[in-house]
Amino acid sequence: MQTDNKKPNLMLVDGMALLFRAYFATAVTGQFMINSKGIPTNAVNGFVKHFLTAVSKFKPSHVAVCWDMGSKTFRTEMFPDYKANRSDAPVELIPQFDLVKEVVASFDIPNIGIPGYEADDCIGTIAKSTGGEANVHILTGDQDILQLIDENIYVILLKKGFGNYLVHSKDTFYEEKGITPRQMIDLKALMGDPSDNYPGVKGIGEKTALKLLTQFQDVDGIVANLHQLTKTQKTKIEQDMEMLYLSRKLAEIKCDVPLTHNMDEALLKFDQEKVLSKFEEVEMRGLQRFLNFDEQFAG
């Protein structure tokens, strides 16, 4: 993967994706790592490991962490059943939502989140607003973010364990999927997304959706050429036309969220003593070795 070495390297971290991954990796065996204050720290501990391992490998010059700010967003206003299939956060995870932000703040890294929007929308807005002035790497486990891939925007997908990644650029994405990143939005509009709980067009799966997108480019192109579809495909789309367009709106990451982002504030330069003091306060042990990487980041 070739990036322009003269540009700043901005890493945008999908905070919830890392936190939930870290939580469930240890919660399955009941390792909640409860400290003397009675607060579980397993998710925060794993978050820090994921975060510092990625920083060590990809060496960003700038970092920001984006967060969801509650379950009510503009998407739930459009479609009340959006993500309604998801259970409440585990009780052991709830106190770690604020705690992880405190730990991130100890690195002097911005925590970014806007009520009414998802972390993806904040990530998309910041990534697109750089206008190619920075190489942007998005660290996540969420495939939805692949739609943001562009000339200077890359997605780092977390794989199982620590330090295992699949890095996608425009070229590698096309090689794997056979469509462009933007067409991911139309793909989800057609086939829906069970994890986000919206149906798309009933009876149209990935194989058919990919075939139609290859032929007609996007949802509008498909609808304009319904006469070329098979009778079955045409009937399915006509019956679910409203849901098709609603699903497209739900699938698309907003890249014009009202937030202010200052690259200078995202410069990765932390005070190691301040970070270690926070680790000690939270009683997270064994993380110091993850700080032993390139000295350029530590003040």
N, C-alpha and C positions, 0 to 999 in steps of 0.2 A: 504494500500500500504506500503510494507516494504522496507525501504532503509537502507543502511549501515551508521549508525550514526558516525562512525569513519572517514568517508570520507568527504571532502569538498562538499558542496551543491552548484552547479553552476546553476544559472537561466539564460537561453538565451531567450531574449525577441525579438519577431518578431515585430520590430518597426512599420512598415507600417500597419500591421494587427490591432494593437492597435490604431494607429493614425486615420486610415480611419473609424474604428468602432466608435471612439469618435466623429469624425467630423459629420458623418451622423446621429448619435443619437440626435444631437442638431440642425443641419442645417435644418432638416425637418420642424422645427417650426421657422426658421429664427433667432435662437439665436447664432449669430456669435461672440458675446462678443468682439466687436472692441474697442481697447484701444485708449489712447489719441494720439498715433502715427499713428492711422488709420490702425493698423494691427489686423486682427481677431485672437482670441486666443482660440476659442472653442475647436478645435481638441487637442491643446497642453494641455489645462486644463483637458480634459477628459482622455488624455493619462496618465497624472500624477496621476490622481485618480485610473485608472486601474492598473498602475504600482505599486503604493504604497500600494494599497489594496492587491495585490498579494504578495508583499514582506512581508507585515504584516502577511499574512496567512501562506505562505510557508517557511519563514525565511531562505532564501538562505544566504550562507556565501560569495558567489561571484556572480557578475552580469555583463553581457555584453548585449548591444542592437545592433541588426543587422538590416541593412537597404538595400533596393534596391537603386541602383545608376543609375537611368535612365531606359528607356524602351528598349534600345538596349542591347541584351545579346547574348551569344553563341547560345541560343535557337532561337532567331529571325534570326540568320544567317542560321541555319539549316532549318527553316520553317518561312518564312516572315510573314505568317498569325498568328503566335503565339501571342495570346492576342490582335490581331488587332481589335477585337470586342469591346474593352474597350474604353470608351469615355475619353477625356482629363480630367485631374484633375480639380475640380471646382476652379474658380478664387480665392475664399476666402481661399482655402486650400493651394495654392501654397506658399505664404510667410511663412506658418507654418512648411514647410519641414525643413528649416534651423533653425527656432526658436526652434523647439522641440529638435534638436541636441544640441543647446546651453543649454537648460534646463537640458538635460541628463548629459552634461559635468559638470554642476554645482554640480552634485552629485559625481563627480570624477569617473564616470562610462564610460568605453570605448564605443564609437560609432564605429561600424565596418561595412564596406561596400567596395566591390571591383567592379570597373567598369567592365561590361561584364558578371557579375554574379548576381543572385538574392539573397535576404536575406536568403532564404531557403538553398542555397548552402553554404553560410558562416556559418549558424547554423549547417548544417550537418557536415561540415569540423571540426568545433570546437568540436561538440558533440562526433564525432567518434575519434578525436585525443586525447581525455582524456584517452582513453585506459582503461576505468573502474576505473581510479584513483579518479574520482569524481562521485557523483550522479548528473546527468544532468536533469533539468526540463525545458522544452521548453514552453514558454508562448505565445500562438497564438490563432487566431480564424480560422486558415486555416487547413483544414483536410488533405491537401497534406503532411504535416509534419508528419502525423501518420506513414509513411513508415520508419521513423528514429528510432522508438521505439526499444529498445534493453534491454539487461540485466540491465544496469545502466542508461538507457535513458527513460524518461517519458515525456508525452505530456499533458500540461494543456490547455484544450480548454475553451476559454471564452464563457460563456452562456449569456443570456440576463440580463442586469443590471450590477451592480458592486458586485464583491465577489461571483459570481455564476460560478462554474467550473465543467467540467467533466475531471477527471484525468485518463489517460490511461497508463497502464503498458502492458507488453507482454501478461500477462494472461487475463486482462480485455478486451484487444483488440481482442484476439482470441475468447473469450466468446461472444462478440458482433458481430463480423464479420465472424467468422468461417474460417478465413485465417490468415496467419502470416503478420506482418507489411511489410516485403519485397514483399509479393505477391500483395500489394496495387499498386506497379508499373506495374505489369502485368495486374491487373484489369483495370487500366486506359489505358493501351496500347490497350486492347480489346474494351472497351466501349467508349474511348475518354473522353474529358473533355470540355464541352461547355463553361465553364467560362474562360478557357485558350485558347479556340478556336482551338482545334485539334480534328479530328473526330474519331480516332481509326478505328475499322472495322464497316462499315455501316451495320446496322441491328442487331448488337450484343449488347444487353443491359446488365444490371447488373446481372440479374438472370442467364442468359446463361453463362456469363463470370465467375461468381462464381462457377457454376456447372463444367465448363471446368477446372478451376484452382484446384478445389477439386480433380478432377480425374487425371489431368496431371501435376500438380504443377506449371508450368510456361509457358510462350509463346513458348519457345523452345520445351518443352514436348508436347504441343498441336500440333505444326507444325510437329513434328516427328511422330505423331499419327493421322494425318488427315484421314487416312483410317478407323479409328474407329468412326469418327464423322458422324452425319447425313449428307445426301447429301446437304441440304441447308446450314448447318454450314460450311461444307468443301468448298462449292462454294464461300460463303461470305469471308472466310479467304483467299482463293487463289486469289480472285479478289483484295483484299486490303492488300496483304502481305507486300508491301513496306511501306504503311502507318502504318501498325501494328508495324513494327520495328522502324519506325521513331517516332511514338507516344510513344513507350517505352523509347526512348532516351529523349524525351521531358518531360516525366513523372518522370524520375529518378533524384533525388536530387544529385548533385555532392558533393562528400565528400573529394575532393582533391584540393580545391581552393587554389591558392597561397597567403595565408595570414599568418601572424604571430600572435599568440595569447599567451599572457603571463597571467597565472592565477593570479600572484601577482598583476597585474594591475587591475584585475577584483574584487579584495577584496572589499567588500561593507563596506566602512567606510567613511561617508561623514560629512562635516562641516555644521551643521544646519544653522548657520548664513549666510554662503555663499549661501546656497539654498534659504533661505528666502529673501536674498538680490536680487537674480535673480527673484524670484516670484514678488517682489515689482517693479523691473525694467520693467518686462513684463506686470505688472498690473494684475496679476492673484491673485484674492482674494479668501478667503475661503478654501485654500488648507493646511493651517498650521495644521489643526486638523488631516490631513492624515499623518503628520510627527510624531504624538504622539504615536509611537509604541516602541517596544523593544529598550531600550537605547544602546544596543550593537552596533547598526549601526551608531549612531550619535557620531561625534567626539567632 
